[in-house]
């Protein structure tokens, strides 16, 4: 009898220890997969910011090039242009005045296009370095996943010798996993609410500081229903009216 009891106890002990190791291994793999998905998701956010920045930068580069070419034409007309000598003086004056005004307007257009391109690029860098950083796990988070067999021994004799199929309680890990899945579904729903949230917040004429505070608060609260919207709203508010009109006109459809 004692031998049978010892063999049964040894088998139950080995069974519970293998279950403990299996649970810890599953937890480690689950957290690694979750971190990988978060990295990929934030990489998509960063790609969205880059696309919105490039939308304005590319447009401004085209305006810059065209404006510089027309300025060259105006200079050629000033220097090498042939004007009929028999033309009335007021016609010559109007011609020179029109050419000078055109040159000034083109100079202003080139300067504003350069300013918009530099400002949008600078704000894109600010977004990528301050708000949309990759969620790299910290050392404390990595150490929290470390498992030792001493933890199994500290569970107590009742847990180390627990009989199979006797624990019918709902584990907190299952609830936590369900909560993570719900957060994933909320994140997917947030993508569908992107356009409506963008139009709603931009039309409300919120300041940049208010939007940054909303973004920070929603990020700490893991409310990606608001964070995803703000990732697109912030650059659009600063990239200029051209990008915003293109966005509303269906450039992203």
Residue pairs with C-beta under 8 A, 6 or more apart in sequence:
9 161
12 161
12 162
12 163
12 164
13 160
13 161
15 164
16 152
16 159
16 160
16 161
16 162
17 149
17 152
17 160
20 149
20 151
20 152
20 155
21 147
24 147
27 145
27 147
27 173
28 145
28 147
30 177
31 145
34 180
35 135
35 137
38 135
39 134
39 135
39 136
41 187
42 132
42 133
42 134
42 135
43 134
45 132
45 228
45 231
46 128
46 132
46 134
48 231
48 232
49 124
49 127
49 128
49 132
49 231
49 235
50 124
50 128
52 124
52 232
52 235
52 236
52 239
52 243
53 120
53 121
53 123
53 124
53 235
53 239
55 239
55 243
55 246
55 251
56 116
56 117
56 120
56 239
56 240
56 242
56 243
57 117
57 120
57 121
59 242
59 243
59 246
60 113
60 114
60 116
60 117
60 120
60 242
61 113
61 117
63 109
63 110
63 113
64 110
64 113
64 114
64 117
67 106
67 107
67 109
67 110
67 113
68 110
70 102
70 106
71 103
71 106
71 107
71 110
74 99
74 102
74 103
74 106
75 103
77 99
78 99
78 103
83 92
83 95
116 239
116 240
116 242
119 238
119 239
119 240
120 235
120 238
120 239
120 240
120 243
123 234
123 235
123 238
123 239
124 235
127 231
127 234
127 235
131 212
131 215
131 219
131 231
131 234
132 231
152 160
153 160
183 222
183 224
186 224
186 225
187 224
187 225
187 228
189 225
190 224
190 225
190 226
190 227
190 228
190 229
191 228
193 225
193 229
194 228
194 229
194 232
197 226
197 228
197 229
197 233
198 229
198 232
198 233
198 236
198 247
199 248
201 211
201 229
201 230
201 233
202 233
202 236
202 237
202 244
206 214
208 234
208 237
208 238
211 230
211 233
211 234
211 237
212 234
214 226
214 230
215 226
215 227
215 230
215 231
215 234
218 224
218 225
218 226
218 227
218 230
219 227
236 243
236 244
236 247
237 244
